[in-house]
Amino acid sequence: MSRISVIVPVYNVEDYLDWCLQSLYDQTLKDIEIVCVNDGSTDSSRKKLDEWAARDSRIVIVDKPNGGLSSARNAGIRAAGSPYVCFLDSDDRFHLDACEAIVDIFDDSGADVVTFGACCFPKEAAYPWLENALSPRDVVYDSFSLDLLFKENSRPFSWRTACRRNLLLQKEIFFDETIRFGEDQVFDFALYPRAGKTVLSSKKLYDYRVSRAGSLMDRISGDIALKMGEHVKIADRILDDWRRGGFLDTYGAQMVSFVLDFSFYDALKLPDAEFAKIADALSGVLSKYWSTEQLGALGLNNVDSKMLSAAFAPSSMGALARKKVALDHYAQLYGRRAAIHRLIEVLFH
């Protein structure tokens, strides 16, 4: 049995696949399984997989009809034969010692989950938020803490998280195939609360291609209204999972605060009609999990309460007032001085 299975979803990536698979071929740890899931590719990706499999006997090819990234990853989890699994997107690459480092952390710590750092590729495409998100500190959590989701640099990218395969199977933790965007967020919120020991490592073991022309993320990221609409759907899936898992009653206030930041903060900057559309969608989602009275009893802070009121009564808050709330929210997260700098940037740049 191999020490670790690397799951590589493949869909129409003929220009990147060699770069990706070469990084696995050259790993310092040789005892690995490479599970390549061909998700109905229509270009020469499948042919390239055959060529690589002829060269490297560790490659296992799984063919399936096109179902999206989540579907491909799930097929890889089910097909994997190693005690640990990790994920490598087919336009990215592992550093040469990645598999060895991951397995060593599992062996030394007895962890269920290992989340490591990553580098931006190309380097000039990096920006502060992303570099910070890809730079976890060295820390061990012996049980679940909200800090894993809200304070540590441990999400939202599941490709830099490795797991015990038995944990995924026994707890039925899979990628949500009902959403087309943000599957990593949903996976992280399902994984961390159900894991025993989680280890974060500052080691940077992965090169992440920041943007690929034509990718879904590339198309959605530049459209705030579209992005917030997708975020509302993601929030719904996370809240539904947490209710079924029994976590929502314990962490209700924190989750409402997260949802407002994740799927509504940017919407405050939209024109009235687009803002109202996002507000209606979000209030509809929140109403599935809490009554108005229950939301009022959560003890939200002043800024979150204003955002919540705007979600349920979008016409009650004009564009200028929404921008003020957005600035207050930014100050709440990053401090008043950062908010002033942010305001200056908006006004004069």
Backbone hydrogen bonds in HBPLUS format (Angstrom, degrees):
<---DONOR---> <-ACCEPTOR-->    atom                        ^
c    i                          cat <-CA-CA->   ^        H-A-AA   ^      H-
h    n   atom  resd res      DA  || num        DHA   H-A  angle D-A-AA Bond
n    s   type  num  typ     dist DA aas  dist angle  dist       angle   num
A0003-ARG N   A0031-ASP O   2.97 MM  28  5.91 158.3  2.02 144.5 147.4     1
A0033-GLU N   A0004-ILE O   2.93 MM  29  6.21 163.1  1.96 153.9 156.3     2
A0005-SER N   A0084-TYR O   2.87 MM  79  6.22 165.1  1.90 150.4 153.8     3
A0086-CYS N   A0005-SER O   2.98 MM  81  6.43 146.8  2.09 162.7 168.5     4
A0006-VAL N   A0033-GLU O   2.77 MM  27  6.16 164.1  1.79 165.9 167.3     5
A0035-VAL N   A0006-VAL O   2.83 MM  29  5.94 151.7  1.91 147.8 157.1     6
A0007-ILE N   A0086-CYS O   2.85 MM  79  6.13 174.5  1.85 153.7 154.9     7
A0088-LEU N   A0007-ILE O   2.95 MM  81  6.06 167.8  1.96 153.1 153.2     8
A0008-VAL N   A0035-VAL O   2.80 MM  27  6.00 171.4  1.81 155.1 156.6     9
A0037-VAL N   A0008-VAL O   2.92 MM  29  6.12 157.0  1.97 140.6 148.0    10
A0010-VAL N   A0037-VAL O   2.80 MM  27  5.69 156.2  1.86 158.9 150.8    11
A0039-ASP N   A0010-VAL O   2.83 MM  29  5.83 166.9  1.84 159.9 164.5    12
A0016-TYR N   A0013-VAL O   2.97 MM   3  5.46 156.8  2.03 118.2 125.4    13
A0017-LEU N   A0013-VAL O   3.03 MM   4  5.88 141.7  2.18 165.6 177.4    14
A0020-CYS N   A0016-TYR O   3.16 MM   4  6.43 156.1  2.22 153.6 160.8    15
A0021-LEU N   A0017-LEU O   2.89 MM   4  6.08 176.1  1.89 164.7 163.4    16
A0022-GLN N   A0018-ASP O   2.88 MM   4  5.81 150.6  1.97 146.1 153.9    17
A0023-SER N   A0020-CYS O   3.13 MM   3  5.56 130.2  2.39 104.7 116.3    18
A0024-LEU N   A0021-LEU O   3.09 MM   3  5.11 132.1  2.33  95.9 108.8    19
A0025-TYR N   A0021-LEU O   2.91 MM   4  6.19 158.3  1.95 153.0 159.4    20
A0026-ASP N   A0022-GLN O   3.08 MM   4  6.22 146.3  2.20 146.1 153.2    21
A0027-GLN N   A0024-LEU O   3.23 MM   3  5.24 169.8  2.24 108.2 110.4    22
A0028-THR N   A0096-LEU O   2.91 MM  68  6.05 156.5  1.96 156.7 157.4    23
A0032-ILE N   A0030-LYS O   2.87 MM   2  5.66 135.5  2.07 106.6  93.2    24
A0034-ILE N   A0058-ARG O   3.04 MM  24  5.83 177.0  2.04 140.9 140.3    25
A0060-VAL N   A0034-ILE O   2.76 MM  26  6.00 165.5  1.78 159.2 160.3    26
A0036-CYS N   A0060-VAL O   2.81 MM  24  6.03 154.0  1.88 162.3 171.1    27
A0062-VAL N   A0036-CYS O   2.84 MM  26  6.14 165.5  1.86 156.7 158.9    28
A0038-ASN N   A0062-VAL O   2.73 MM  24  5.98 143.2  1.86 155.1 167.7    29
A0064-LYS N   A0038-ASN O   3.09 MM  26  6.25 149.8  2.18 176.1 167.5    30
A0048-LYS N   A0044-SER O   3.03 MM   4  6.33 157.3  2.08 154.4 160.9    31
A0049-LEU N   A0045-SER O   2.95 MM   4  6.30 150.0  2.05 149.5 158.1    32
A0050-ASP N   A0046-ARG O   3.12 MM   4  6.48 153.5  2.19 146.4 152.5    33
A0051-GLU N   A0047-LYS O   3.07 MM   4  6.41 156.2  2.13 147.9 154.4    34
A0052-TRP N   A0048-LYS O   2.89 MM   4  6.20 157.1  1.95 152.0 158.0    35
A0053-ALA N   A0049-LEU O   2.82 MM   4  6.00 157.5  1.87 151.3 157.9    36
A0054-ALA N   A0050-ASP O   3.00 MM   4  6.21 147.9  2.11 145.7 153.4    37
A0055-ARG N   A0052-TRP O   3.00 MM   3  4.98 130.1  2.25  95.1 109.3    38
A0056-ASP N   A0052-TRP O   2.76 MM   4  5.95 146.7  1.87 152.8 163.1    39
A0059-ILE N   A0056-ASP O   3.23 MM   3  5.99 170.2  2.24 121.4 124.0    40
A0072-ALA N   A0068-GLY O   3.03 MM   4  6.31 155.7  2.09 152.3 159.7    41
A0073-ARG N   A0069-LEU O   2.93 MM   4  6.19 163.1  1.96 156.3 160.5    42
A0074-ASN N   A0070-SER O   2.95 MM   4  6.15 162.3  1.98 152.3 157.3    43
A0075-ALA N   A0071-SER O   3.02 MM   4  6.24 154.5  2.09 144.5 151.2    44
A0076-GLY N   A0072-ALA O   3.00 MM   4  6.28 147.7  2.11 143.6 152.8    45
A0076-GLY N   A0073-ARG O   3.06 MM   3  4.96 116.4  2.48  91.5 107.4    46
A0077-ILE N   A0073-ARG O   2.90 MM   4  6.28 151.8  1.98 151.7 159.3    47
A0078-ARG N   A0074-ASN O   3.07 MM   4  6.33 162.9  2.10 150.7 154.4    48
A0079-ALA N   A0075-ALA O   3.02 MM   4  6.17 143.1  2.16 139.6 149.8    49
A0080-ALA N   A0076-GLY O   2.94 MM   4  5.92 132.2  2.17 145.6 156.4    50
A0165-ARG N   A0083-PRO O   2.86 MM  82  5.55 164.6  1.89 138.3 143.5    51
A0085-VAL N   A0163-CYS O   2.88 MM  78  5.50 159.3  1.93 158.6 165.6    52
A0163-CYS N   A0085-VAL O   2.89 MM  78  5.50 159.2  1.94 158.3 164.7    53
A0092-ASP N   A0089-ASP O   2.97 MM   3  5.43 161.8  2.00 122.8 124.8    54
A0093-ARG N   A0207-ASP O   3.31 MM 114  5.35 160.1  2.35 142.2 146.8    55
A0207-ASP N   A0093-ARG O   2.84 MM 114  5.35 172.9  1.84 168.3 167.8    56
A0095-HIS N   A0205-LEU O   2.86 MM 110  5.04 171.5  1.87 129.1 128.1    57
A0098-ALA N   A0095-HIS O   3.01 MM   3  5.30 166.1  2.03 122.5 123.1    58
A0101-ALA N   A0097-ASP O   2.94 MM   4  6.06 162.2  1.97 155.9 161.2    59
A0102-ILE N   A0098-ALA O   2.93 MM   4  6.15 162.0  1.96 157.7 162.6    60
A0103-VAL N   A0099-CYS O   3.02 MM   4  6.14 172.4  2.03 153.0 155.1    61
A0104-ASP N   A0100-GLU O   2.99 MM   4  6.10 156.3  2.05 145.9 152.9    62
A0105-ILE N   A0101-ALA O   3.08 MM   4  6.31 154.4  2.15 145.7 151.7    63
A0106-PHE N   A0102-ILE O   3.08 MM   4  6.42 162.7  2.11 153.5 157.8    64
A0107-ASP N   A0103-VAL O   2.89 MM   4  6.09 169.7  1.90 155.8 158.6    65
A0108-ASP N   A0104-ASP O   2.87 MM   4  5.94 159.2  1.91 149.4 155.1    66
A0109-SER N   A0105-ILE O   2.96 MM   4  5.86 150.8  2.04 147.1 154.0    67
A0110-GLY N   A0106-PHE O   2.84 MM   4  5.33 155.0  1.90 146.7 151.6    68
A0112-ASP N   A0197-LYS O   2.84 MM  85  5.47 167.9  1.85 144.6 148.4    69
A0164-ARG N   A0112-ASP O   2.92 MM  52  5.34 143.1  2.06 156.8 156.0    70
A0113-VAL N   A0197-LYS O   3.34 MM  84  6.75 152.1  2.42 151.4 156.9    71
A0199-VAL N   A0113-VAL O   2.93 MM  86  6.29 167.0  1.95 156.8 159.0    72
A0114-VAL N   A0162-ALA O   2.90 MM  48  5.15 163.7  1.93 148.5 151.2    73
A0162-ALA N   A0114-VAL O   2.75 MM  48  5.15 166.0  1.77 157.4 159.4    74
A0115-THR N   A0199-VAL O   2.94 MM  84  6.39 161.8  1.97 160.7 166.8    75
A0201-SER N   A0115-THR O   2.83 MM  86  6.18 158.6  1.88 158.6 162.4    76
A0116-PHE N   A0160-ARG O   3.00 MM  44  5.69 157.6  2.05 160.4 167.5    77
A0117-GLY N   A0203-LYS O   2.76 MM  86  5.35 143.1  1.89 146.5 148.1    78
A0205-LEU N   A0117-GLY O   3.07 MM  88  6.14 153.6  2.14 134.3 127.9    79
A0118-ALA N   A0134-LEU O   3.06 MM  16  5.25 154.3  2.13 144.0 145.1    80
A0119-CYS N   A0206-TYR O   2.72 MM  87  6.04 168.1  1.73 168.6 170.9    81
A0208-TYR N   A0119-CYS O   2.80 MM  89  6.05 174.4  1.81 172.3 171.2    82
A0121-PHE N   A0208-TYR O   2.74 MM  87  5.43 144.3  1.86 155.1 144.1    83
A0210-VAL N   A0121-PHE O   3.02 MM  89  5.99 156.2  2.08 152.4 158.7    84
A0125-ALA N   A0122-PRO O   2.95 MM   3  5.54 160.1  1.99 119.3 125.9    85
A0126-ALA N   A0123-LYS O   3.13 MM   3  5.66 167.4  2.15 117.2 120.6    86
A0131-GLU N   A0127-TYR O   3.00 MM   4  6.12 169.7  2.01 162.5 165.8    87
A0132-ASN N   A0128-PRO O   2.99 MM   4  6.10 160.1  2.03 153.6 158.7    88
A0133-ALA N   A0129-TRP O   2.93 MM   4  6.16 158.9  1.97 148.9 155.1    89
A0134-LEU N   A0130-LEU O   3.02 MM   4  6.21 142.0  2.17 148.8 158.3    90
A0135-SER N   A0132-ASN O   3.09 MM   3  5.19 159.0  2.13 114.5 114.9    91
A0139-VAL N   A0200-LEU O   3.15 MM  61  5.30 156.7  2.21 132.9 138.2    92
A0200-LEU N   A0139-VAL O   2.87 MM  61  5.30 178.1  1.87 170.0 170.6    93
A0141-TYR N   A0198-THR O   2.78 MM  57  5.10 173.9  1.79 164.0 165.8    94
A0198-THR N   A0141-TYR O   2.80 MM  57  5.10 160.1  1.84 150.9 157.4    95
A0148-LEU N   A0145-SER O   3.01 MM   3  5.81 155.0  2.08 121.0 126.1    96
A0149-LEU N   A0146-LEU O   2.91 MM   3  5.42 141.2  2.06 112.6 123.0    97
A0150-PHE N   A0146-LEU O   2.93 MM   4  6.11 155.0  1.99 154.7 162.9    98
A0151-LYS N   A0147-ASP O   2.91 MM   4  4.61 155.6  1.97 122.4 126.7    99
A0152-GLU N   A0147-ASP O   2.77 MM   5  5.83 166.8  1.78 164.2 160.1   100
A0160-ARG N   A0157-PHE O   3.37 MM   3  6.17 170.3  2.38 117.5 120.1   101
A0161-THR N   A0158-SER O   3.04 MM   3  5.13 146.3  2.16 118.7 115.7   102
A0167-LEU N   A0164-ARG O   3.14 MM   3  5.41 128.1  2.42 102.6 115.2   103
A0168-LEU N   A0164-ARG O   3.44 MM   4  6.89 157.3  2.50 150.3 154.8   104
A0169-LEU N   A0165-ARG O   3.04 MM   4  6.36 160.7  2.07 154.8 160.3   105
A0170-GLN N   A0166-ASN O   2.78 MM   4  5.78 169.4  1.79 152.3 156.1   106
A0171-LYS N   A0167-LEU O   2.98 MM   4  5.82 160.8  2.01 145.8 151.4   107
A0173-ILE N   A0168-LEU O   2.82 MM   5  4.68 151.9  1.90 135.0 143.3   108
A0172-GLU N   A0169-LEU O   3.31 MM   3  4.91 149.0  2.41  90.8  99.6   109
A0185-GLN N   A0182-GLY O   3.10 MM   3  5.48 124.7  2.42 106.7 119.0   110
A0186-VAL N   A0182-GLY O   3.43 MM   4  6.85 161.7  2.47 153.5 156.9   111
A0187-PHE N   A0183-GLU O   2.99 MM   4  6.15 158.2  2.04 146.4 152.8   112
A0188-ASP N   A0184-ASP O   2.94 MM   4  6.14 166.2  1.96 154.1 157.0   113
A0189-PHE N   A0185-GLN O   3.09 MM   4  6.32 163.8  2.12 153.9 157.9   114
A0190-ALA N   A0186-VAL O   3.07 MM   4  6.27 134.4  2.29 139.4 151.5   115
A0190-ALA N   A0187-PHE O   3.10 MM   3  5.10 129.9  2.36  95.7 109.5   116
A0191-LEU N   A0187-PHE O   2.81 MM   4  5.95 150.7  1.89 152.9 161.9   117
A0192-TYR N   A0188-ASP O   3.13 MM   4  6.07 161.3  2.17 153.6 155.0   118
A0194-ARG N   A0191-LEU O   3.01 MM   3  5.47 137.5  2.20 112.8 124.9   119
A0195-ALA N   A0192-TYR O   3.36 MM   3  5.28 155.1  2.42 100.9 107.9   120
A0215-SER N   A0212-ARG O   2.99 MM   3  5.64 162.1  2.02 145.8 146.3   121
A0219-ARG N   A0215-SER O   3.09 MM   4  6.44 146.9  2.21 146.3 154.8   122
A0219-ARG N   A0216-LEU O   3.12 MM   3  5.17 120.9  2.49  95.4 109.7   123
A0220-ILE N   A0216-LEU O   3.01 MM   4  6.23 156.3  2.07 154.6 160.8   124
A0221-SER N   A0217-MET O   2.97 MM   4  5.79 165.7  1.99 151.2 155.0   125
A0223-ASP N   A0220-ILE O   3.02 MM   3  5.57 168.5  2.04 124.4 128.1   126
A0227-LYS N   A0223-ASP O   2.81 MM   4  5.96 162.8  1.84 158.0 163.9   127
A0228-MET N   A0224-ILE O   2.82 MM   4  5.97 166.1  1.84 155.7 158.6   128
A0229-GLY N   A0225-ALA O   3.01 MM   4  6.15 151.8  2.09 141.7 149.8   129
A0230-GLU N   A0226-LEU O   3.03 MM   4  6.33 152.7  2.11 146.8 153.6   130
A0231-HIS N   A0227-LYS O   2.88 MM   4  6.17 149.4  1.97 145.4 155.1   131
A0232-VAL N   A0228-MET O   2.94 MM   4  6.21 148.2  2.04 147.6 154.5   132
A0233-LYS N   A0229-GLY O   3.39 MM   4  6.70 153.1  2.47 138.9 144.9   133
A0234-ILE N   A0230-GLU O   2.97 MM   4  6.32 153.6  2.04 148.1 155.9   134
A0235-ALA N   A0231-HIS O   2.84 MM   4  6.08 162.8  1.87 152.2 156.3   135
A0236-ASP N   A0232-VAL O   3.03 MM   4  6.26 152.1  2.10 144.3 151.5   136
A0237-ARG N   A0233-LYS O   3.12 MM   4  6.46 157.3  2.18 148.2 153.0   137
A0238-ILE N   A0234-ILE O   2.97 MM   4  6.31 158.1  2.02 154.7 161.0   138
A0239-LEU N   A0235-ALA O   2.90 MM   4  6.09 170.1  1.91 156.4 158.8   139
A0240-ASP N   A0236-ASP O   2.93 MM   4  6.05 157.7  1.98 147.9 154.5   140
A0241-ASP N   A0237-ARG O   3.02 MM   4  6.19 159.2  2.07 143.9 149.3   141
A0242-TRP N   A0238-ILE O   2.90 MM   4  6.15 159.1  1.95 152.5 158.7   142
A0243-ARG N   A0239-LEU O   2.90 MM   4  6.08 149.1  1.99 146.4 154.3   143
A0244-ARG N   A0240-ASP O   3.05 MM   4  6.30 164.5  2.07 148.8 152.8   144
A0245-GLY N   A0241-ASP O   2.83 MM   4  6.00 141.8  1.97 143.0 154.6   145
A0247-PHE N   A0242-TRP O   2.89 MM   5  5.07 144.7  2.02 152.8 156.0   146
A0248-LEU N   A0242-TRP O   3.35 MM   6  5.29 150.3  2.45 116.8 114.2   147
A0246-GLY N   A0243-ARG O   3.20 MM   3  5.20 153.1  2.27  99.3 107.4   148
A0250-THR N   A0247-PHE O   3.20 MM   3  5.61 130.0  2.47 105.3 117.4   149
A0251-TYR N   A0247-PHE O   3.20 MM   4  6.40 151.8  2.28 152.0 160.2   150
A0255-MET N   A0251-TYR O   3.01 MM   4  6.15 153.1  2.09 153.4 161.4   151
A0256-VAL N   A0252-GLY O   2.99 MM   4  6.25 157.1  2.04 155.3 161.2   152
A0257-SER N   A0253-ALA O   3.04 MM   4  6.23 162.5  2.07 149.6 154.6   153
A0258-PHE N   A0254-GLN O   2.95 MM   4  6.17 153.1  2.02 141.2 148.8   154
A0259-VAL N   A0255-MET O   2.90 MM   4  6.11 165.0  1.92 150.6 154.0   155
A0260-LEU N   A0256-VAL O   2.98 MM   4  6.20 159.4  2.03 152.1 157.1   156
A0261-ASP N   A0257-SER O   3.12 MM   4  6.33 159.1  2.17 146.4 151.8   157
A0262-PHE N   A0258-PHE O   2.79 MM   4  5.91 163.9  1.82 158.5 163.7   158
A0263-SER N   A0259-VAL O   2.87 MM   4  5.71 165.1  1.89 149.4 152.8   159
A0264-PHE N   A0260-LEU O   3.08 MM   4  4.97 129.1  2.35 129.0 132.5   160
A0265-TYR N   A0260-LEU O   3.01 MM   5  6.25 128.7  2.28 159.3 170.5   161
A0267-ALA N   A0264-PHE O   3.01 MM   3  4.94 118.4  2.40  94.6 111.2   162
A0268-LEU N   A0264-PHE O   3.22 MM   4  6.55 129.6  2.49 149.1 160.6   163
A0268-LEU N   A0265-TYR O   3.17 MM   3  5.55 147.1  2.28 106.3 115.0   164
A0269-LYS N   A0266-ASP O   3.16 MM   3  5.78 161.9  2.19 115.2 120.4   165
A0270-LEU N   A0267-ALA O   3.03 MM   3  5.30 167.2  2.04 114.8 118.8   166
A0275-PHE N   A0271-PRO O   2.85 MM   4  5.91 162.9  1.87 165.1 170.7   167
A0276-ALA N   A0272-ASP O   2.85 MM   4  6.02 161.9  1.89 154.4 158.7   168
A0277-LYS N   A0273-ALA O   3.16 MM   4  6.37 149.0  2.26 140.4 148.2   169
A0278-ILE N   A0274-GLU O   3.17 MM   4  6.49 159.6  2.21 149.9 153.8   170
A0279-ALA N   A0275-PHE O   2.87 MM   4  6.09 162.5  1.90 155.1 160.9   171
A0280-ASP N   A0276-ALA O   2.91 MM   4  6.04 160.6  1.95 147.3 151.8   172
A0281-ALA N   A0277-LYS O   3.15 MM   4  6.35 158.0  2.20 142.3 148.2   173
A0282-LEU N   A0278-ILE O   2.87 MM   4  6.10 164.1  1.90 155.4 159.7   174
A0283-SER N   A0279-ALA O   2.87 MM   4  6.00 171.6  1.88 155.8 158.5   175
A0284-GLY N   A0280-ASP O   3.05 MM   4  6.09 149.7  2.15 138.9 147.2   176
A0285-VAL N   A0281-ALA O   3.10 MM   4  6.40 147.7  2.21 142.5 150.7   177
A0285-VAL N   A0282-LEU O   3.03 MM   3  5.08 117.5  2.44  96.2 111.5   178
A0286-LEU N   A0282-LEU O   2.91 MM   4  6.22 170.5  1.92 164.3 165.0   179
A0287-SER N   A0283-SER O   3.00 MM   4  6.02 151.0  2.09 141.7 149.3   180
A0288-LYS N   A0285-VAL O   2.98 MM   3  5.39 151.1  2.06 110.1 119.2   181
A0289-TYR N   A0286-LEU O   3.06 MM   3  5.56 151.8  2.14 111.5 119.4   182
A0290-TRP N   A0286-LEU O   3.01 MM   4  6.16 149.0  2.10 157.0 166.8   183
A0295-LEU N   A0291-SER O   2.96 MM   4  6.26 159.4  2.00 155.1 160.3   184
A0296-GLY N   A0292-THR O   3.03 MM   4  6.24 156.4  2.09 145.1 151.6   185
A0297-ALA N   A0293-GLU O   3.08 MM   4  6.28 131.2  2.33 139.1 151.5   186
A0297-ALA N   A0294-GLN O   3.17 MM   3  5.09 133.3  2.40  93.0 105.7   187
A0298-LEU N   A0295-LEU O   3.24 MM   3  5.43 166.7  2.26 108.6 112.4   188
A0305-SER N   A0301-ASN O   2.91 MM   4  6.07 154.0  1.97 154.1 162.5   189
A0306-LYS N   A0302-ASN O   3.06 MM   4  6.32 149.2  2.16 143.1 150.5   190
A0307-MET N   A0303-VAL O   3.01 MM   4  6.34 157.8  2.06 150.2 156.3   191
A0308-LEU N   A0304-ASP O   2.86 MM   4  6.07 155.8  1.92 148.6 155.5   192
A0309-SER N   A0305-SER O   2.95 MM   4  6.16 156.9  2.01 144.9 150.8   193
A0310-ALA N   A0306-LYS O   2.99 MM   4  6.24 152.5  2.07 145.1 152.5   194
A0311-ALA N   A0307-MET O   3.01 MM   4  6.29 141.6  2.16 141.8 152.3   195
A0311-ALA N   A0308-LEU O   3.12 MM   3  5.06 122.6  2.46  92.6 107.2   196
A0312-PHE N   A0308-LEU O   3.19 MM   4  6.52 149.9  2.28 148.2 155.0   197
A0313-ALA N   A0309-SER O   2.86 MM   4  5.97 132.4  2.09 142.3 156.0   198
A0316-SER N   A0313-ALA O   3.00 MM   3  5.60 159.1  2.04 119.8 126.6   199
A0317-MET N   A0314-PRO O   3.42 MM   3  5.94 172.1  2.43 114.0 116.2   200
A0322-ARG N   A0318-GLY O   2.92 MM   4  6.17 152.3  2.00 152.2 160.9   201
A0323-LYS N   A0319-ALA O   3.04 MM   4  6.30 153.2  2.12 146.4 152.9   202
A0324-LYS N   A0320-LEU O   3.09 MM   4  6.41 147.9  2.20 143.8 152.5   203
A0325-VAL N   A0321-ALA O   3.02 MM   4  6.34 155.7  2.08 148.1 154.0   204
A0326-ALA N   A0322-ARG O   2.86 MM   4  6.13 155.9  1.92 148.8 156.1   205
A0327-LEU N   A0323-LYS O   2.96 MM   4  6.18 151.6  2.05 142.5 149.6   206
A0328-ASP N   A0324-LYS O   2.95 MM   4  6.22 155.5  2.01 146.9 153.9   207
A0329-HIS N   A0325-VAL O   2.83 MM   4  6.07 151.5  1.91 148.1 156.2   208
A0330-TYR N   A0326-ALA O   2.97 MM   4  6.23 154.5  2.04 143.8 150.5   209
A0331-ALA N   A0327-LEU O   2.93 MM   4  6.21 154.7  2.00 146.7 153.6   210
A0332-GLN N   A0328-ASP O   2.89 MM   4  6.12 145.2  2.02 141.4 151.3   211
A0333-LEU N   A0329-HIS O   3.09 MM   4  6.40 144.7  2.22 145.3 153.7   212
A0334-TYR N   A0330-TYR O   2.86 MM   4  6.00 166.3  1.87 155.9 160.0   213
A0335-GLY N   A0331-ALA O   2.68 MM   4  4.40 141.9  1.82 124.6 129.7   214
A0339-ALA N   A0335-GLY O   3.11 MM   4  6.41 149.4  2.21 145.4 154.6   215
A0340-ILE N   A0336-ARG O   2.97 MM   4  6.29 150.7  2.06 150.4 157.6   216
A0341-HIS N   A0337-ARG O   3.07 MM   4  6.38 160.6  2.11 150.1 154.9   217
A0342-ARG N   A0338-ALA O   2.89 MM   4  6.09 150.2  1.98 142.8 151.7   218
A0343-LEU N   A0339-ALA O   2.89 MM   4  6.15 154.8  1.96 146.9 153.0   219
A0344-ILE N   A0340-ILE O   2.97 MM   4  6.26 157.1  2.02 150.0 155.9   220
A0345-GLU N   A0341-HIS O   3.00 MM   4  6.26 155.3  2.06 146.4 153.0   221
A0346-VAL N   A0342-ARG O   3.05 MM   4  6.34 157.4  2.10 149.8 155.4   222
A0347-LEU N   A0343-LEU O   2.96 MM   4  6.18 156.3  2.02 150.2 156.6   223
A0348-PHE N   A0344-ILE O   2.95 MM   4  5.93 154.1  2.01 151.4 157.0   224
A0349-HIS N   A0345-GLU O   3.02 MM   4  5.32 126.2  2.32 141.9 145.0   225
